[in-house]
Amino acid sequence: MLKSANNYQHREAKIFVKAVLKETIQILPKMPLTSSMAEMTQYLNNNLPFNSEQVRARRGRYIKFNMFHEHKIDMSLLIFARNFPNSRELQDVCFYQFCRAQALMVDFIENVILDRISVGFISREMITEYLRSRFPDSKVIHDGTSAICEALLGAEIANKKKNHILFSYRSIPLKAFSFILHSEFPNPGIYDIRMFEENRMIRAMLWSPEKLLHSLYELRNMGLISRISEIDNVRQFTTKLRLDESVTRITS
């Protein structure tokens, strides 16, 4: 029987003024494998690369919110990060976690980035205009513009050239793809391929649409999903693992 995908509700799209993604990607593989938020807080306060204790505490709060936005430490994320430091895989997974925490990032990608994917660039002014249209009374528009740039550049989803942010569809790192697929479809079962192709979070990764189905077959070949069926108008894929089980497979 076909199942529904992850039914978590996106957070309300609020403007954010810091992303701290570059620092997150650097420190996440070093974080202790603990379920204690207090221990995690202490580690971040002591180890983030900022001189000021207040800045370390504030940036640590950003990292905890963006990576553990359900107020619970995700051991699967910590184990994944520890096994794939300094990697494209970790950059993509961290950007995905960030998008789950910051609904505005997904909205921005859908309404601005994907709308201009054939052009391949936007200016900072376009980001500012978008934020002003969404939050006309906000006094932190310019901080929000910088934060969106920080997120895209910090995770290397996009590049910068002078005052332009450059982007295009990207190749799909399979280990990150498995992590995100099993996060979005957390319960083993049968799913409509269209649900996967139209998934907002997967679209937000700027992965090449033409390579999505091929990557799904690659996961099947790796034994990470059970099967894919494309018979007449019935297009389905079957998962067999939960997120923690899939991470154990790809890190063992």
TORTORKOL-319127 format. One line per 3 residues: number of its first residue (from 1); their letters; for each residue x, y, z of N, C-alpha, C. Coordinates in nm, 2 decimals, always signed. Layout:
N
NUM) A) X/Y/Z/X/Y/Z/X/Y/Z  ...
//
This chain:
252
1) MLK) +0.08/-0.12/+0.00/+0.00/+0.00/+0.00/+0.09/+0.12/+0.00  +0.05/+0.22/-0.08/+0.13/+0.35/-0.09/+0.12/+0.42/+0.05  +0.23/+0.48/+0.09/+0.24/+0.55/+0.21/+0.26/+0.70/+0.18
4) SAN) +0.23/+0.78/+0.28/+0.26/+0.92/+0.27/+0.40/+0.95/+0.31  +0.45/+1.06/+0.26/+0.59/+1.10/+0.29/+0.60/+1.16/+0.43  +0.71/+1.21/+0.47/+0.73/+1.28/+0.59/+0.63/+1.39/+0.61
7) NYQ) +0.55/+1.38/+0.72/+0.44/+1.48/+0.73/+0.47/+1.59/+0.83  +0.61/+1.62/+0.85/+0.64/+1.73/+0.94/+0.59/+1.86/+0.88  +0.56/+1.95/+0.96/+0.51/+2.08/+0.91/+0.63/+2.18/+0.90
10) HRE) +0.64/+2.24/+0.79/+0.75/+2.34/+0.78/+0.72/+2.45/+0.88  +0.83/+2.51/+0.93/+0.82/+2.62/+1.02/+0.77/+2.74/+0.94  +0.71/+2.83/+1.02/+0.66/+2.96/+0.95/+0.78/+3.02/+0.89
13) AKI) +0.76/+3.08/+0.77/+0.88/+3.14/+0.70/+0.91/+3.28/+0.76  +1.01/+3.28/+0.84/+1.05/+3.40/+0.91/+1.19/+3.44/+0.86  +1.22/+3.57/+0.86/+1.35/+3.62/+0.82/+1.46/+3.57/+0.92
16) FVK) +1.57/+3.53/+0.87/+1.68/+3.49/+0.95/+1.80/+3.58/+0.92  +1.88/+3.61/+1.02/+1.99/+3.71/+1.00/+2.13/+3.65/+1.01  +2.14/+3.52/+1.04/+2.27/+3.45/+1.04/+2.24/+3.30/+0.99
19) AVL) +2.34/+3.25/+0.91/+2.33/+3.11/+0.87/+2.43/+3.02/+0.94  +2.56/+3.07/+0.95/+2.66/+3.00/+1.02/+2.69/+2.86/+0.96  +2.66/+2.85/+0.83/+2.67/+2.71/+0.78/+2.81/+2.67/+0.76
22) KET) +2.90/+2.76/+0.72/+3.04/+2.72/+0.70/+3.10/+2.67/+0.83  +3.07/+2.74/+0.93/+3.12/+2.70/+1.06/+3.06/+2.57/+1.11  +2.93/+2.55/+1.08/+2.86/+2.43/+1.11/+2.92/+2.31/+1.05
25) IQI) +2.95/+2.32/+0.92/+3.00/+2.21/+0.84/+3.14/+2.17/+0.89  +3.22/+2.27/+0.94/+3.35/+2.25/+0.99/+3.35/+2.18/+1.13  +3.25/+2.22/+1.21/+3.26/+2.17/+1.35/+3.17/+2.05/+1.37
28) LPK) +3.07/+2.02/+1.29/+2.98/+1.91/+1.31/+3.05/+1.78/+1.32  +3.15/+1.75/+1.24/+3.22/+1.62/+1.25/+3.30/+1.60/+1.38  +3.32/+1.71/+1.45/+3.40/+1.70/+1.58/+3.31/+1.70/+1.70
31) MPL) +3.18/+1.72/+1.68/+3.09/+1.73/+1.80/+3.08/+1.59/+1.87  +3.07/+1.59/+2.00/+3.06/+1.47/+2.07/+2.93/+1.39/+2.03  +2.94/+1.26/+2.03/+2.83/+1.17/+2.00/+2.75/+1.16/+2.13
34) TSS) +2.67/+1.26/+2.15/+2.59/+1.26/+2.28/+2.45/+1.30/+2.24  +2.35/+1.26/+2.32/+2.22/+1.30/+2.31/+2.18/+1.41/+2.41  +2.29/+1.46/+2.48/+2.27/+1.56/+2.58/+2.28/+1.70/+2.52
37) MAE) +2.18/+1.78/+2.52/+2.19/+1.91/+2.46/+2.28/+2.00/+2.54  +2.28/+1.98/+2.67/+2.37/+2.06/+2.76/+2.51/+2.03/+2.73  +2.55/+1.91/+2.71/+2.69/+1.88/+2.67/+2.72/+1.93/+2.53
40) MTQ) +2.63/+1.93/+2.44/+2.65/+1.99/+2.31/+2.67/+2.14/+2.32  +2.59/+2.20/+2.40/+2.60/+2.35/+2.42/+2.73/+2.38/+2.47  +2.78/+2.31/+2.57/+2.91/+2.34/+2.63/+3.02/+2.32/+2.53
43) YLN) +3.01/+2.22/+2.45/+3.11/+2.19/+2.34/+3.12/+2.31/+2.25  +3.00/+2.35/+2.20/+3.00/+2.46/+2.10/+3.05/+2.59/+2.17  +3.01/+2.62/+2.29/+3.06/+2.74/+2.36/+3.21/+2.74/+2.37
46) NNL) +3.27/+2.63/+2.39/+3.41/+2.62/+2.41/+3.50/+2.61/+2.28  +3.43/+2.57/+2.17/+3.51/+2.53/+2.05/+3.49/+2.60/+1.92  +3.38/+2.68/+1.92/+3.36/+2.76/+1.80/+3.47/+2.86/+1.78
49) PFN) +3.51/+2.89/+1.65/+3.63/+2.97/+1.63/+3.60/+3.12/+1.63  +3.55/+3.17/+1.75/+3.52/+3.31/+1.76/+3.58/+3.35/+1.90  +3.64/+3.47/+1.90/+3.71/+3.51/+2.02/+3.62/+3.54/+2.14
52) SEQ) +3.51/+3.60/+2.11/+3.41/+3.65/+2.21/+3.33/+3.53/+2.26  +3.32/+3.52/+2.39/+3.24/+3.42/+2.45/+3.09/+3.44/+2.42  +3.05/+3.56/+2.41/+2.91/+3.59/+2.38/+2.88/+3.55/+2.23
55) VRA) +2.97/+3.58/+2.14/+2.95/+3.54/+2.00/+2.95/+3.39/+1.99  +3.04/+3.32/+2.06/+3.04/+3.17/+2.05/+2.90/+3.12/+2.10  +2.85/+3.17/+2.21/+2.72/+3.13/+2.26/+2.61/+3.15/+2.16
58) RRG) +2.61/+3.27/+2.10/+2.50/+3.31/+2.01/+2.51/+3.22/+1.88  +2.63/+3.21/+1.83/+2.64/+3.12/+1.70/+2.61/+2.98/+1.74  +2.65/+2.93/+1.86/+2.61/+2.80/+1.90/+2.46/+2.78/+1.90
61) RYI) +2.39/+2.88/+1.94/+2.24/+2.87/+1.94/+2.19/+2.86/+1.80  +2.25/+2.93/+1.70/+2.21/+2.92/+1.56/+2.23/+2.78/+1.51  +2.35/+2.72/+1.54/+2.38/+2.59/+1.50/+2.28/+2.49/+1.55
64) KFN) +2.25/+2.49/+1.68/+2.16/+2.40/+1.74/+2.02/+2.41/+1.68  +1.98/+2.53/+1.66/+1.84/+2.55/+1.60/+1.84/+2.49/+1.46  +1.94/+2.52/+1.38/+1.94/+2.48/+1.24/+1.97/+2.34/+1.22
67) MFH) +2.05/+2.27/+1.30/+2.08/+2.13/+1.28/+1.99/+2.04/+1.36  +1.94/+2.09/+1.48/+1.86/+2.01/+1.56/+1.73/+2.08/+1.59  +1.65/+2.11/+1.49/+1.54/+2.21/+1.50/+1.42/+2.15/+1.57
70) EHK) +1.42/+2.02/+1.59/+1.31/+1.96/+1.67/+1.35/+1.95/+1.82  +1.45/+2.03/+1.86/+1.50/+2.04/+1.99/+1.54/+1.90/+2.05  +1.59/+1.82/+1.96/+1.64/+1.69/+2.00/+1.76/+1.66/+1.91
73) IDM) +1.86/+1.61/+1.97/+1.99/+1.58/+1.89/+1.96/+1.46/+1.81  +2.00/+1.47/+1.68/+1.98/+1.37/+1.58/+2.12/+1.29/+1.57  +2.13/+1.17/+1.63/+2.25/+1.10/+1.63/+2.29/+1.05/+1.49
76) SLL) +2.19/+1.03/+1.41/+2.22/+0.99/+1.27/+2.30/+1.10/+1.20  +2.26/+1.23/+1.22/+2.34/+1.34/+1.16/+2.48/+1.35/+1.22  +2.50/+1.33/+1.35/+2.63/+1.33/+1.41/+2.72/+1.22/+1.35
79) IFA) +2.66/+1.10/+1.34/+2.74/+0.99/+1.29/+2.77/+1.01/+1.14  +2.68/+1.06/+1.06/+2.71/+1.09/+0.92/+2.82/+1.19/+0.91  +2.81/+1.30/+0.99/+2.91/+1.41/+0.98/+3.05/+1.35/+1.02
82) RNF) +3.05/+1.27/+1.13/+3.18/+1.22/+1.17/+3.25/+1.13/+1.06  +3.17/+1.06/+0.98/+3.22/+0.97/+0.88/+3.25/+1.04/+0.75  +3.19/+1.16/+0.73/+3.22/+1.23/+0.60/+3.25/+1.38/+0.62
85) PNS) +3.36/+1.40/+0.70/+3.40/+1.54/+0.72/+3.46/+1.60/+0.59  +3.45/+1.73/+0.58/+3.51/+1.80/+0.46/+3.47/+1.74/+0.33  +3.34/+1.72/+0.32/+3.29/+1.65/+0.20/+3.17/+1.72/+0.14
88) REL) +3.15/+1.69/+0.01/+3.03/+1.74/-0.06/+2.91/+1.68/+0.01  +2.92/+1.55/+0.05/+2.80/+1.49/+0.12/+2.76/+1.56/+0.24  +2.85/+1.60/+0.32/+2.82/+1.67/+0.45/+2.76/+1.81/+0.42
91) QDV) +2.82/+1.88/+0.32/+2.77/+2.01/+0.28/+2.62/+2.00/+0.24  +2.59/+1.91/+0.16/+2.45/+1.89/+0.12/+2.36/+1.86/+0.23  +2.40/+1.77/+0.32/+2.31/+1.73/+0.43/+2.29/+1.85/+0.53
94) CFY) +2.40/+1.92/+0.55/+2.38/+2.04/+0.64/+2.29/+2.14/+0.58  +2.30/+2.16/+0.45/+2.21/+2.26/+0.38/+2.07/+2.21/+0.39  +2.05/+2.08/+0.37/+1.92/+2.02/+0.39/+1.86/+2.05/+0.53
97) QFC) +1.94/+2.02/+0.63/+1.90/+2.05/+0.77/+1.86/+2.19/+0.79  +1.94/+2.28/+0.73/+1.92/+2.42/+0.74/+1.79/+2.46/+0.68  +1.76/+2.40/+0.56/+1.63/+2.43/+0.49/+1.51/+2.38/+0.57
100) RAQ) +1.53/+2.27/+0.63/+1.42/+2.22/+0.72/+1.39/+2.32/+0.83  +1.49/+2.38/+0.89/+1.48/+2.47/+1.00/+1.43/+2.61/+0.96  +1.47/+2.65/+0.84/+1.45/+2.79/+0.79/+1.36/+2.78/+0.67
103) ALM) +1.23/+2.78/+0.69/+1.13/+2.77/+0.57/+1.15/+2.88/+0.47  +1.20/+2.99/+0.51/+1.22/+3.10/+0.41/+1.32/+3.06/+0.31  +1.42/+2.98/+0.34/+1.53/+2.94/+0.25/+1.46/+2.86/+0.14
106) VDF) +1.37/+2.77/+0.17/+1.30/+2.69/+0.07/+1.22/+2.78/-0.02  +1.14/+2.87/+0.04/+1.06/+2.96/-0.04/+1.14/+3.04/-0.13  +1.26/+3.09/-0.09/+1.35/+3.17/-0.17/+1.40/+3.09/-0.29
109) IEN) +1.44/+2.97/-0.26/+1.49/+2.89/-0.37/+1.38/+2.86/-0.47  +1.26/+2.83/-0.43/+1.15/+2.80/-0.52/+1.11/+2.93/-0.60  +1.10/+3.04/-0.54/+1.05/+3.16/-0.60/+1.15/+3.25/-0.67
112) VIL) +1.28/+3.23/-0.64/+1.38/+3.31/-0.70/+1.49/+3.23/-0.77  +1.55/+3.14/-0.70/+1.66/+3.06/-0.76/+1.61/+2.98/-0.88  +1.51/+2.89/-0.85/+1.46/+2.80/-0.96/+1.39/+2.88/-1.07
115) DRI) +1.34/+2.99/-1.04/+1.28/+3.08/-1.14/+1.38/+3.13/-1.24  +1.51/+3.14/-1.19/+1.62/+3.19/-1.27/+1.73/+3.09/-1.30  +1.69/+2.96/-1.29/+1.79/+2.86/-1.30/+1.85/+2.86/-1.44
118) SVG) +1.78/+2.89/-1.54/+1.83/+2.90/-1.68/+1.92/+3.02/-1.70  +1.90/+3.12/-1.62/+1.99/+3.24/-1.63/+2.12/+3.22/-1.55  +2.11/+3.15/-1.44/+2.23/+3.11/-1.37/+2.28/+3.21/-1.27
121) FIS) +2.22/+3.32/-1.24/+2.27/+3.41/-1.14/+2.16/+3.50/-1.09  +2.18/+3.55/-0.97/+2.10/+3.66/-0.91/+2.20/+3.76/-0.85  +2.15/+3.88/-0.83/+2.22/+3.98/-0.76/+2.18/+3.99/-0.61
124) REM) +2.26/+4.05/-0.53/+2.22/+4.08/-0.39/+2.09/+4.16/-0.39  +2.08/+4.26/-0.48/+1.97/+4.35/-0.49/+1.84/+4.26/-0.50  +1.84/+4.16/-0.58/+1.73/+4.07/-0.60/+1.68/+4.00/-0.47
127) ITE) +1.78/+3.96/-0.40/+1.75/+3.90/-0.27/+1.69/+4.00/-0.18  +1.74/+4.12/-0.17/+1.69/+4.23/-0.09/+1.54/+4.27/-0.13  +1.52/+4.27/-0.26/+1.39/+4.30/-0.31/+1.29/+4.20/-0.27
130) YLR) +1.33/+4.07/-0.28/+1.24/+3.96/-0.24/+1.21/+3.97/-0.09  +1.31/+3.99/-0.01/+1.28/+4.00/+0.13/+1.19/+4.12/+0.17  +1.21/+4.23/+0.10/+1.13/+4.35/+0.12/+0.98/+4.32/+0.09
133) SRF) +0.96/+4.24/-0.02/+0.83/+4.21/-0.06/+0.76/+4.12/+0.04  +0.84/+4.03/+0.11/+0.79/+3.94/+0.20/+0.77/+4.00/+0.34  +0.86/+4.09/+0.38/+0.87/+4.15/+0.51/+0.88/+4.30/+0.50
136) PDS) +0.78/+4.37/+0.45/+0.79/+4.51/+0.43/+0.82/+4.60/+0.55  +0.79/+4.55/+0.67/+0.81/+4.63/+0.79/+0.94/+4.59/+0.86  +1.01/+4.49/+0.81/+1.13/+4.44/+0.88/+1.25/+4.54/+0.87
139) KVI) +1.32/+4.55/+0.98/+1.44/+4.64/+0.99/+1.57/+4.56/+0.97  +1.56/+4.43/+0.94/+1.68/+4.35/+0.93/+1.69/+4.30/+0.78  +1.64/+4.37/+0.69/+1.64/+4.32/+0.55/+1.78/+4.29/+0.50
142) HDG) +1.87/+4.39/+0.52/+2.01/+4.37/+0.47/+2.08/+4.26/+0.54  +2.05/+4.24/+0.67/+2.11/+4.13/+0.74/+2.05/+4.00/+0.69  +1.92/+4.00/+0.65/+1.86/+3.88/+0.59/+1.93/+3.85/+0.45
145) TSA) +1.95/+3.95/+0.38/+2.02/+3.93/+0.25/+2.16/+3.87/+0.27  +2.23/+3.92/+0.36/+2.37/+3.86/+0.39/+2.35/+3.72/+0.44  +2.25/+3.69/+0.52/+2.23/+3.55/+0.57/+2.20/+3.45/+0.46
148) ICE) +2.12/+3.49/+0.36/+2.08/+3.40/+0.25/+2.21/+3.38/+0.17  +2.29/+3.48/+0.14/+2.41/+3.46/+0.07/+2.51/+3.37/+0.15  +2.51/+3.39/+0.28/+2.60/+3.31/+0.37/+2.56/+3.16/+0.36
151) ALL) +2.43/+3.13/+0.36/+2.38/+3.00/+0.35/+2.42/+2.93/+0.22  +2.40/+3.00/+0.11/+2.42/+2.94/-0.02/+2.57/+2.92/-0.05  +2.65/+3.02/+0.00/+2.80/+3.01/-0.03/+2.87/+2.92/+0.08
154) GAE) +2.82/+2.93/+0.20/+2.88/+2.85/+0.31/+2.87/+2.70/+0.28  +2.76/+2.65/+0.22/+2.74/+2.51/+0.19/+2.78/+2.48/+0.04  +2.83/+2.58/-0.02/+2.88/+2.57/-0.16/+2.77/+2.52/-0.26
157) IAN) +2.65/+2.57/-0.23/+2.54/+2.54/-0.32/+2.55/+2.64/-0.44  +2.61/+2.76/-0.41/+2.63/+2.86/-0.51/+2.77/+2.92/-0.50  +2.81/+3.00/-0.60/+2.94/+3.06/-0.59/+2.91/+3.21/-0.61
160) KKK) +3.02/+3.29/-0.58/+3.01/+3.43/-0.59/+3.10/+3.49/-0.69  +3.06/+3.58/-0.77/+3.14/+3.65/-0.86/+3.10/+3.80/-0.86  +3.19/+3.88/-0.80/+3.16/+4.02/-0.78/+3.03/+4.03/-0.70
163) NHI) +2.93/+4.10/-0.75/+2.80/+4.12/-0.68/+2.69/+4.02/-0.72  +2.74/+3.91/-0.79/+2.64/+3.81/-0.84/+2.66/+3.68/-0.76  +2.55/+3.61/-0.74/+2.55/+3.48/-0.68/+2.52/+3.38/-0.80
166) LFS) +2.61/+3.29/-0.83/+2.60/+3.20/-0.95/+2.56/+3.07/-0.90  +2.47/+3.00/-0.98/+2.42/+2.87/-0.95/+2.38/+2.80/-1.07  +2.36/+2.67/-1.06/+2.31/+2.58/-1.16/+2.27/+2.45/-1.10
169) YRS) +2.20/+2.36/-1.18/+2.17/+2.23/-1.12/+2.30/+2.16/-1.10  +2.30/+2.07/-1.00/+2.42/+2.01/-0.95/+2.41/+1.86/-0.95  +2.53/+1.79/-0.95/+2.53/+1.65/-0.94/+2.49/+1.60/-0.81
172) IPL) +2.46/+1.48/-0.79/+2.39/+1.42/-0.67/+2.49/+1.33/-0.60  +2.54/+1.37/-0.48/+2.63/+1.28/-0.40/+2.54/+1.17/-0.34  +2.56/+1.05/-0.36/+2.47/+0.94/-0.33/+2.45/+0.92/-0.18
175) KAF) +2.55/+0.94/-0.10/+2.54/+0.92/+0.04/+2.45/+1.03/+0.10  +2.47/+1.15/+0.06/+2.38/+1.26/+0.10/+2.24/+1.24/+0.05  +2.23/+1.19/-0.07/+2.10/+1.16/-0.13/+2.02/+1.06/-0.05
178) SFI) +2.09/+0.95/+0.00/+2.03/+0.85/+0.08/+1.99/+0.91/+0.21  +2.07/+0.99/+0.28/+2.03/+1.06/+0.40/+1.91/+1.14/+0.39  +1.90/+1.22/+0.28/+1.79/+1.31/+0.27/+1.66/+1.23/+0.22
181) LHS) +1.68/+1.13/+0.14/+1.56/+1.05/+0.10/+1.50/+0.98/+0.22  +1.58/+0.92/+0.31/+1.53/+0.85/+0.42/+1.48/+0.95/+0.53  +1.52/+1.08/+0.52/+1.47/+1.18/+0.61/+1.33/+1.22/+0.57
184) EFP) +1.32/+1.24/+0.44/+1.19/+1.28/+0.38/+1.08/+1.17/+0.37  +1.13/+1.05/+0.36/+1.04/+0.93/+0.36/+1.08/+0.84/+0.47  +1.06/+0.87/+0.59/+1.12/+0.80/+0.71/+1.06/+0.67/+0.74
187) NPG) +0.94/+0.64/+0.69/+0.88/+0.51/+0.73/+0.89/+0.41/+0.61  +0.95/+0.30/+0.63/+0.96/+0.20/+0.53/+0.83/+0.17/+0.46  +0.82/+0.17/+0.33/+0.70/+0.14/+0.26/+0.71/+0.17/+0.11
190) IYD) +0.60/+0.18/+0.05/+0.59/+0.20/-0.10/+0.54/+0.35/-0.12  +0.61/+0.42/-0.21/+0.59/+0.56/-0.23/+0.58/+0.58/-0.38  +0.49/+0.68/-0.42/+0.48/+0.72/-0.56/+0.61/+0.80/-0.59
193) IRM) +0.67/+0.77/-0.71/+0.79/+0.84/-0.75/+0.76/+0.99/-0.77  +0.64/+1.02/-0.81/+0.61/+1.17/-0.83/+0.62/+1.24/-0.70  +0.59/+1.18/-0.58/+0.60/+1.25/-0.45/+0.75/+1.28/-0.43
196) FEE) +0.84/+1.20/-0.47/+0.98/+1.22/-0.46/+1.03/+1.32/-0.55  +0.98/+1.32/-0.68/+1.03/+1.42/-0.78/+0.98/+1.56/-0.75  +0.86/+1.57/-0.68/+0.80/+1.70/-0.66/+0.83/+1.75/-0.51
199) NRM) +0.91/+1.67/-0.44/+0.93/+1.70/-0.30/+1.01/+1.84/-0.29  +0.95/+1.93/-0.21/+1.01/+2.06/-0.20/+1.15/+2.06/-0.15  +1.18/+1.98/-0.05/+1.32/+1.98/+0.01/+1.42/+1.92/-0.09
202) IRA) +1.38/+1.82/-0.17/+1.47/+1.77/-0.27/+1.49/+1.87/-0.38  +1.39/+1.94/-0.42/+1.40/+2.04/-0.52/+1.49/+2.15/-0.47  +1.49/+2.18/-0.34/+1.57/+2.29/-0.29/+1.72/+2.26/-0.29
205) MLW) +1.75/+2.14/-0.31/+1.90/+2.10/-0.31/+1.96/+2.14/-0.44  +1.88/+2.18/-0.54/+1.93/+2.21/-0.68/+2.00/+2.10/-0.74  +1.96/+1.98/-0.71/+2.01/+1.86/-0.78/+1.95/+1.85/-0.92
208) SPE) +2.02/+1.80/-1.01/+1.98/+1.79/-1.15/+1.85/+1.70/-1.16  +1.74/+1.76/-1.20/+1.62/+1.67/-1.21/+1.63/+1.55/-1.30  +1.72/+1.56/-1.40/+1.74/+1.45/-1.49/+1.81/+1.33/-1.43
211) KLL) +1.88/+1.36/-1.32/+1.96/+1.26/-1.25/+1.89/+1.20/-1.13  +1.78/+1.25/-1.09/+1.71/+1.21/-0.97/+1.67/+1.06/-0.98  +1.60/+1.02/-1.09/+1.56/+0.88/-1.10/+1.68/+0.79/-1.11
214) HSL) +1.78/+0.83/-1.18/+1.90/+0.75/-1.19/+1.96/+0.72/-1.06  +1.97/+0.83/-0.97/+2.02/+0.82/-0.84/+1.94/+0.73/-0.75  +1.81/+0.73/-0.77/+1.72/+0.64/-0.70/+1.75/+0.49/-0.74
217) YEL) +1.78/+0.46/-0.86/+1.82/+0.33/-0.90/+1.96/+0.29/-0.84  +2.04/+0.39/-0.83/+2.17/+0.37/-0.77/+2.16/+0.32/-0.62  +2.07/+0.39/-0.55/+2.04/+0.34/-0.41/+1.99/+0.20/-0.41
220) RNM) +1.90/+0.17/-0.51/+1.86/+0.03/-0.51/+1.97/-0.07/-0.54  +2.06/-0.03/-0.63/+2.18/-0.12/-0.66/+2.27/-0.13/-0.54  +2.27/-0.03/-0.45/+2.35/-0.03/-0.33/+2.28/-0.10/-0.21
223) GLI) +2.16/-0.15/-0.24/+2.08/-0.22/-0.13/+2.02/-0.13/-0.03  +2.01/+0.01/-0.06/+1.96/+0.10/+0.04/+1.81/+0.12/+0.03  +1.75/+0.09/-0.09/+1.61/+0.08/-0.10/+1.58/-0.06/-0.17
226) SRI) +1.46/-0.10/-0.16/+1.42/-0.24/-0.20/+1.40/-0.25/-0.35  +1.32/-0.17/-0.40/+1.28/-0.18/-0.54/+1.23/-0.06/-0.60  +1.22/-0.05/-0.74/+1.16/+0.06/-0.81/+1.08/-0.01/-0.92
229) SEI) +0.95/+0.04/-0.93/+0.86/-0.02/-1.03/+0.81/+0.09/-1.13  +0.83/+0.07/-1.26/+0.78/+0.16/-1.36/+0.71/+0.08/-1.46  +0.58/+0.05/-1.43/+0.50/-0.03/-1.52/+0.38/+0.05/-1.56
232) DNV) +0.36/+0.08/-1.69/+0.25/+0.16/-1.74/+0.26/+0.29/-1.67  +0.15/+0.33/-1.61/+0.14/+0.46/-1.54/+0.17/+0.44/-1.39  +0.21/+0.33/-1.34/+0.24/+0.31/-1.20/+0.39/+0.32/-1.18
235) RQF) +0.43/+0.42/-1.11/+0.57/+0.45/-1.08/+0.59/+0.46/-0.93  +0.66/+0.36/-0.88/+0.67/+0.35/-0.73/+0.81/+0.31/-0.69  +0.85/+0.35/-0.57/+0.97/+0.30/-0.51/+0.94/+0.25/-0.37
238) TTK) +1.02/+0.15/-0.33/+0.99/+0.09/-0.20/+1.12/+0.10/-0.11  +1.10/+0.16/+0.01/+1.21/+0.17/+0.10/+1.20/+0.06/+0.21  +1.31/+0.03/+0.27/+1.31/-0.08/+0.37/+1.38/-0.04/+0.50
241) LRL) +1.44/+0.08/+0.50/+1.52/+0.12/+0.61/+1.47/+0.25/+0.67  +1.49/+0.27/+0.80/+1.48/+0.40/+0.86/+1.61/+0.48/+0.85  +1.60/+0.60/+0.88/+1.72/+0.69/+0.87/+1.84/+0.63/+0.94
244) DES) +1.83/+0.60/+1.07/+1.94/+0.55/+1.14/+2.00/+0.42/+1.08  +1.91/+0.33/+1.03/+1.96/+0.21/+0.96/+2.03/+0.24/+0.83  +1.98/+0.34/+0.76/+2.05/+0.37/+0.63/+2.18/+0.43/+0.66
247) VTR) +2.20/+0.51/+0.76/+2.33/+0.58/+0.79/+2.42/+0.47/+0.84  +2.37/+0.37/+0.92/+2.46/+0.26/+0.96/+2.52/+0.19/+0.83  +2.43/+0.16/+0.73/+2.47/+0.09/+0.61/+2.58/+0.17/+0.54
250) ITS) +2.56/+0.30/+0.52/+2.65/+0.38/+0.44/+2.78/+0.42/+0.51  +2.78/+0.40/+0.64/+2.91/+0.43/+0.72/+2.98/+0.31/+0.76  +2.93/+0.19/+0.73/+2.99/+0.07/+0.78/+3.09/+0.02/+0.68
//
